[in-house]
């Protein structure tokens, strides 16, 4: 959103500018993905790499092309409303683990139900091969897909739309841009591949081997789930989306592609049941994140507004359960009126990750109990200020 400073307030800019920035975020991802894959394959051939390094090099190129560009775009707009949501480096791990844990737990619950119903038949697990695959796949998934896609789409594109529009329209708009990225990246990859002399995959709305109808449906539900993770309470919400993204890719590659990828474990599922199970655990993941956000909103509302005898205890219990992930705001606490620095997710993130330091962070006055005036203490009055007289006193 383009903002105009007017007496300490911000006014939304034109809608076309917000949509333009959202499409710009998608374009950055499409160009980085197509260029990284094509140049990565050319470098792999030139360096004669094989195995895991051949997978890691293109992935690292995609992140190296996408993430710095988006950070520079957002850092160049210090008056923008919402940050990308990367938080501080200290809170990134907590957000990543939260997204990973919620998605994996929902997948285990839904796949367990599918196993009990007879939809899923599992192979014998190889623990050593499974751990090795999950560790190697996680790094490639972060660099190739999760980190660049979340930074450009659920970070830059969503924040640009949310600065101007409501939550529903911003979520739908970001998901629409998400659907356009794979097709646009194949066009970029075809052009770069022809220039460097490598083979490129066929251009199209869906990757080769994917159903042209089922793939956009799954991608839409996946995109909305990532928005739910991005908007859930926490100090590094974008890292929760990154963790969700990595968990989704890891679960699908083990369960539905484990035999082909030598993952050490796999399942035999019919295509229809596989689609139901995928959509089911994505919906469950989105429900958990959405419920956490609603409970956090109710908890904040109950802390500032009147409480009822029926809803008060439940809201306070939910707020206590969510306290490790709730963003801290600049409101007074019950421990002496101390004002807390606002959460990194709501005040700054790009400045820390891009090296801008605290220059983008507005100063917040912190009042400690020691600095608060004591009851009954006499305050000093500056010369020239009016002195309020006590009632009943007479002026001589």
C-alpha positions as CSV (number, residue, x, y, z in Angstrom):
1,X,0.0,0.0,0.0
2,X,1.2,3.4,-0.8
3,X,0.7,5.5,2.3
4,X,0.6,9.2,2.7
5,X,1.6,10.8,5.9
6,X,-1.0,13.3,7.1
7,X,-0.8,14.6,10.7
8,X,0.5,11.3,12.1
9,X,-1.9,9.1,10.2
10,X,-1.6,7.0,7.1
11,X,-4.1,6.9,4.2
12,X,-4.3,4.0,1.8
13,X,-3.1,4.5,-1.7
14,X,-4.8,3.5,-4.9
15,X,-5.9,-0.1,-5.3
16,X,-4.0,-0.6,-8.5
17,X,-0.7,0.1,-6.7
18,X,-1.4,-2.6,-4.1
19,X,-2.2,-5.1,-6.8
20,X,0.9,-4.0,-8.8
21,X,3.1,-4.7,-5.8
22,X,1.4,-8.1,-5.2
23,X,2.0,-9.1,-8.8
24,X,5.6,-7.8,-8.5
25,X,6.2,-10.2,-5.6
26,X,4.9,-13.1,-7.8
27,X,7.0,-11.9,-10.7
28,X,10.1,-11.9,-8.5
29,X,9.4,-15.5,-7.5
30,X,8.7,-16.7,-11.0
31,X,11.9,-15.2,-12.4
32,X,13.9,-16.5,-9.5
33,X,12.5,-20.0,-9.8
34,X,12.8,-20.2,-13.6
35,X,16.3,-18.7,-13.6
36,X,17.6,-20.7,-10.7
37,X,16.5,-24.0,-12.1
38,X,17.9,-23.3,-15.6
39,X,21.2,-21.8,-14.5
40,X,21.5,-24.4,-11.7
41,X,21.2,-27.2,-14.2
42,X,23.9,-25.5,-16.4
43,X,26.2,-25.1,-13.5
44,X,25.6,-28.7,-12.4
45,X,26.7,-29.9,-15.8
46,X,29.7,-27.5,-15.9
47,X,30.9,-28.6,-12.5
48,X,30.1,-32.2,-13.1
49,X,28.0,-32.5,-9.9
50,X,25.8,-35.5,-9.0
51,X,23.5,-36.6,-6.3
52,X,22.6,-34.3,-3.4
53,X,24.9,-31.3,-4.5
54,X,23.1,-31.3,-7.9
55,X,19.8,-30.8,-6.0
56,X,21.2,-28.2,-3.6
57,X,22.8,-25.9,-6.1
58,X,19.7,-24.8,-8.0
59,X,17.8,-24.5,-4.7
60,X,20.4,-22.1,-3.3
61,X,20.3,-20.0,-6.5
62,X,16.5,-19.6,-6.3
63,X,16.7,-18.2,-2.7
64,X,19.7,-16.1,-3.5
65,X,17.8,-14.5,-6.4
66,X,14.4,-14.0,-4.7
67,X,14.9,-13.2,-1.0
68,X,17.4,-10.2,-1.3
69,X,15.2,-8.5,-3.9
70,X,12.1,-8.7,-1.8
71,X,13.9,-7.5,1.3
72,X,15.2,-4.5,-0.7
73,X,11.8,-3.7,-2.0
74,X,10.2,-3.7,1.4
75,X,13.1,-2.0,3.2
76,X,12.9,0.8,0.6
77,X,9.4,1.6,1.9
78,X,9.8,2.6,5.5
79,X,6.3,4.0,5.7
80,X,4.6,0.7,4.7
81,X,2.1,-0.6,7.1
82,X,2.8,-4.3,7.6
83,X,6.2,-6.0,7.8
84,X,7.1,-9.2,6.0
85,X,6.7,-11.2,9.2
86,X,10.2,-12.6,9.4
87,X,10.6,-11.4,13.0
88,X,13.9,-11.5,14.7
89,X,16.5,-14.3,14.1
90,X,15.9,-15.5,17.7
91,X,12.1,-15.9,17.1
92,X,12.5,-17.5,13.6
93,X,13.3,-20.9,15.0
94,X,10.2,-20.8,17.3
95,X,7.9,-19.9,14.4
96,X,9.4,-22.5,12.1
97,X,9.0,-25.3,14.7
98,X,5.4,-24.2,15.4
99,X,4.4,-24.4,11.7
100,X,6.3,-27.7,11.3
101,X,4.7,-29.2,14.4
102,X,1.1,-28.2,13.7
103,X,1.2,-29.4,10.1
104,X,2.9,-32.7,10.9
105,X,0.4,-33.4,13.8
106,X,-2.6,-32.7,11.6
107,X,-1.1,-34.9,8.8
108,X,-0.5,-37.7,11.3
109,X,-4.1,-37.5,12.6
110,X,-5.7,-37.5,9.1
111,X,-3.4,-40.2,7.7
112,X,-4.0,-42.3,10.8
113,X,-7.7,-42.1,10.1
114,X,-7.2,-43.0,6.5
115,X,-5.1,-46.0,7.6
116,X,-7.8,-47.1,10.0
117,X,-10.4,-46.9,7.2
118,X,-8.2,-49.1,5.0
119,X,-7.3,-46.3,2.5
120,X,-3.5,-46.4,3.2
121,X,-1.2,-49.4,3.2
122,X,2.3,-48.7,4.5
123,X,5.6,-50.3,3.6
124,X,8.2,-51.4,6.1
125,X,10.1,-48.4,7.4
126,X,13.9,-47.9,7.2
127,X,14.6,-45.5,10.0
128,X,18.1,-44.6,8.9
129,X,17.1,-43.9,5.3
130,X,14.0,-42.0,6.5
131,X,16.0,-39.6,8.7
132,X,18.6,-39.0,6.1
133,X,15.9,-38.3,3.5
134,X,14.0,-35.9,5.7
135,X,17.1,-33.9,6.7
136,X,18.3,-33.6,3.1
137,X,14.9,-32.8,1.7
138,X,14.2,-30.2,4.4
139,X,17.2,-28.1,3.3
140,X,16.4,-28.3,-0.4
141,X,12.7,-27.6,0.3
142,X,13.6,-24.5,2.3
143,X,15.9,-23.0,-0.3
144,X,14.0,-24.0,-3.4
145,X,10.4,-23.5,-2.4
146,X,9.5,-22.6,1.2
147,X,11.8,-19.6,1.9
148,X,11.6,-17.8,-1.5
149,X,7.9,-18.5,-2.0
150,X,6.8,-17.4,1.5
151,X,9.0,-14.3,1.4
152,X,7.8,-13.1,-2.0
153,X,4.1,-14.2,-1.7
154,X,2.9,-14.6,1.9
155,X,5.4,-11.9,2.8
156,X,5.7,-9.2,0.2
157,X,2.5,-9.8,-1.9
158,X,0.2,-10.4,1.1
159,X,1.6,-7.4,3.0
160,X,1.1,-5.2,0.0
161,X,-2.5,-6.2,-0.4
162,X,-3.2,-6.2,3.3
163,X,-2.0,-2.6,3.6
164,X,-4.9,-1.6,1.3
165,X,-7.6,-4.3,1.6
166,X,-9.3,-6.5,4.1
167,X,-8.1,-9.9,5.2
168,X,-10.3,-12.0,2.9
169,X,-9.5,-10.1,-0.3
170,X,-5.8,-10.1,0.6
171,X,-5.8,-13.9,1.2
172,X,-7.7,-14.6,-2.1
173,X,-5.5,-12.2,-4.0
174,X,-2.3,-13.7,-2.7
175,X,-3.5,-17.2,-3.5
176,X,-4.3,-16.1,-7.0
177,X,-0.8,-14.7,-7.5
178,X,0.5,-18.1,-6.1
179,X,-1.4,-19.9,-8.8
180,X,0.2,-17.8,-11.5
181,X,3.8,-18.4,-10.4
182,X,4.3,-22.0,-11.6
183,X,3.2,-21.2,-15.2
184,X,5.2,-18.0,-15.3
185,X,8.3,-19.7,-14.0
186,X,8.1,-22.3,-16.8
187,X,8.1,-19.5,-19.4
188,X,11.2,-17.9,-17.7
189,X,12.9,-21.3,-17.4
190,X,12.3,-22.1,-21.1
191,X,13.9,-18.8,-22.2
192,X,16.9,-19.1,-19.9
193,X,17.4,-22.8,-20.7
194,X,17.5,-22.0,-24.4
195,X,20.1,-19.3,-23.8
196,X,22.4,-21.5,-21.7
197,X,21.9,-24.7,-23.8
198,X,20.0,-27.0,-21.3
199,X,16.7,-28.8,-21.6
200,X,13.7,-27.1,-20.1
201,X,10.4,-28.7,-18.9
202,X,7.3,-28.0,-21.0
203,X,5.4,-24.8,-20.4
204,X,1.9,-25.0,-18.9
205,X,-0.3,-24.2,-15.9
206,X,0.5,-27.5,-14.2
207,X,3.9,-29.3,-14.0
208,X,4.4,-32.3,-16.2
209,X,2.6,-35.3,-14.8
210,X,0.1,-33.3,-12.7
211,X,-3.6,-33.3,-13.4
212,X,-4.6,-29.9,-14.9
213,X,-7.7,-29.6,-12.7
214,X,-6.7,-31.3,-9.4
215,X,-3.4,-29.4,-9.3
216,X,-4.8,-25.9,-9.1
217,X,-7.4,-27.0,-6.6
218,X,-4.7,-28.5,-4.3
219,X,-2.5,-25.4,-4.8
220,X,-5.4,-23.1,-3.9
221,X,-6.2,-25.0,-0.6
222,X,-2.4,-25.1,0.1
223,X,-2.1,-21.4,-0.5
224,X,-5.0,-20.5,1.9
225,X,-3.5,-22.8,4.5
226,X,-0.2,-20.9,4.3
227,X,-2.1,-17.7,4.7
228,X,-3.7,-19.1,7.9
229,X,-0.2,-19.9,9.2
230,X,1.1,-16.5,8.2
231,X,-1.7,-14.7,10.0
232,X,-1.6,-16.9,13.2
233,X,-0.4,-15.2,16.4
234,X,3.4,-15.3,16.9
235,X,6.5,-13.2,16.8
236,X,7.7,-14.6,13.4
237,X,4.5,-15.5,11.6
238,X,6.2,-15.9,8.2
239,X,8.5,-18.6,9.6
240,X,5.4,-20.4,10.7
241,X,4.3,-20.5,7.1
242,X,7.7,-21.6,6.0
243,X,7.5,-24.5,8.6
244,X,4.1,-25.4,7.3
245,X,5.4,-25.4,3.7
246,X,8.3,-27.7,4.5
247,X,6.1,-30.1,6.5
248,X,3.6,-30.3,3.6
249,X,6.4,-31.1,1.1
250,X,8.1,-33.6,3.4
251,X,4.9,-35.5,4.3
252,X,3.8,-35.7,0.6
253,X,7.2,-36.8,-0.6
254,X,7.4,-39.6,2.0
255,X,3.9,-40.8,2.0
256,X,2.9,-40.5,-1.7
257,X,6.4,-40.5,-3.4
258,X,8.5,-42.4,-0.9
259,X,9.2,-45.4,-3.1
260,X,10.3,-43.4,-6.1
261,X,12.4,-41.0,-3.9
262,X,14.0,-43.8,-1.8
263,X,12.7,-42.1,1.3
264,X,12.9,-45.2,3.6
265,X,9.1,-45.3,4.0
266,X,6.1,-45.0,1.7
267,X,2.4,-45.7,1.4
268,X,0.1,-47.2,-1.2
269,X,-2.9,-45.0,-1.7
270,X,-5.4,-44.6,-4.6
271,X,-5.3,-41.2,-6.4
272,X,-8.8,-40.4,-5.1
273,X,-8.0,-41.2,-1.5
274,X,-4.7,-39.4,-1.8
275,X,-6.4,-36.2,-2.8
276,X,-9.0,-36.5,0.0
277,X,-6.2,-37.1,2.6
278,X,-4.1,-34.2,1.3
279,X,-7.0,-31.7,1.3
280,X,-8.1,-33.1,4.7
281,X,-4.9,-32.5,6.6
282,X,-4.4,-29.1,4.9
283,X,-7.9,-28.1,6.1
284,X,-7.2,-29.3,9.6
285,X,-4.0,-27.3,9.7
286,X,-5.7,-24.2,8.5
287,X,-8.4,-24.7,11.1
288,X,-5.8,-24.9,13.9
289,X,-4.1,-21.7,12.9
290,X,-7.3,-19.9,12.3
291,X,-8.7,-21.0,15.7
292,X,-5.5,-19.8,17.4
293,X,-5.9,-16.4,15.8
294,X,-9.5,-16.1,16.8
295,X,-8.7,-17.1,20.4
296,X,-5.9,-14.6,20.5
297,X,-8.2,-11.8,19.3
298,X,-10.8,-12.7,21.9
299,X,-8.2,-12.8,24.6
300,X,-7.0,-9.3,23.6
301,X,-10.5,-8.0,23.5
302,X,-11.3,-9.4,26.9
303,X,-8.2,-7.8,28.3
304,X,-9.2,-4.3,27.2
305,X,-13.0,-4.5,27.3
306,X,-15.7,-5.6,29.8
307,X,-15.7,-9.3,30.8
308,X,-18.7,-11.4,31.2
309,X,-19.0,-14.1,33.9
310,X,-19.5,-16.8,31.2
311,X,-16.8,-16.1,28.7
312,X,-14.2,-14.6,30.9
313,X,-12.7,-17.8,32.4
314,X,-12.6,-19.6,29.1
315,X,-11.0,-16.7,27.3
316,X,-8.4,-16.3,30.0
317,X,-7.6,-20.0,29.9
318,X,-7.2,-19.9,26.1
319,X,-5.0,-16.8,26.4
320,X,-2.8,-18.5,29.0
321,X,-2.5,-21.6,26.7
322,X,-1.5,-19.4,23.8
323,X,0.8,-17.1,25.8
324,X,4.0,-18.6,24.3
325,X,2.9,-17.6,20.8
326,X,0.9,-14.4,21.4
327,X,2.6,-11.2,20.3
328,X,3.4,-8.8,23.1
329,X,2.0,-5.4,22.6
330,X,2.7,-2.0,24.1
331,X,0.0,-2.2,26.8
332,X,0.4,-2.0,30.5
333,X,0.8,-5.2,32.5
334,X,-0.1,-6.1,36.1
335,X,3.5,-6.1,37.2
336,X,3.9,-2.4,37.9
337,X,2.8,-0.7,34.7
338,X,5.8,-1.7,32.6
339,X,5.3,-1.1,28.9
340,X,6.7,-3.8,26.7
341,X,8.4,-3.4,23.4
342,X,5.9,-4.4,20.6
343,X,6.4,-7.7,18.9
344,X,8.9,-7.9,16.1
345,X,6.2,-9.2,13.8
346,X,4.1,-6.1,14.3
347,X,6.8,-3.4,14.3
348,X,9.8,-4.5,12.3
349,X,11.4,-7.4,10.7
350,X,13.0,-6.3,7.5
351,X,15.4,-3.9,9.2
352,X,16.9,-6.8,11.2
353,X,17.2,-9.3,8.4
354,X,18.3,-6.8,5.8
355,X,20.9,-5.2,8.1
356,X,19.0,-2.0,8.6
357,X,19.3,-2.4,12.4
358,X,16.9,-0.5,14.6
359,X,16.6,2.5,12.4
360,X,13.2,1.3,11.2
361,X,11.9,0.7,14.7
362,X,10.0,3.6,16.3
363,X,11.2,4.4,19.7
364,X,9.1,3.1,22.6
365,X,9.3,4.6,26.0
366,X,9.7,1.9,28.7
367,X,8.5,2.8,32.1
368,X,9.8,0.8,35.0
369,X,8.5,0.7,38.5
370,X,11.6,2.5,39.7
371,X,10.9,5.4,37.3
372,X,7.2,5.7,38.2
373,X,6.3,8.4,40.7
374,X,5.7,7.2,44.2
375,X,2.3,7.7,45.8
376,X,2.2,11.0,47.7
377,X,5.5,12.3,46.3
378,X,5.7,16.0,45.6
379,X,6.5,16.7,42.0
380,X,8.8,19.6,41.1
381,X,7.2,22.5,39.1
382,X,9.1,24.3,36.4
383,X,9.3,28.1,36.7
384,X,6.6,29.8,34.7
385,X,4.0,27.0,35.0
386,X,0.7,27.5,36.7
387,X,0.2,26.0,40.2
388,X,-3.1,24.5,41.1
389,X,-4.3,25.8,44.5
390,X,-6.1,23.5,47.0
391,X,-9.7,24.3,47.5
392,X,-10.4,26.5,50.5
393,X,-7.1,28.4,50.4
394,X,-7.2,32.1,50.3
395,X,-4.8,34.3,48.4
396,X,-3.2,36.9,50.6
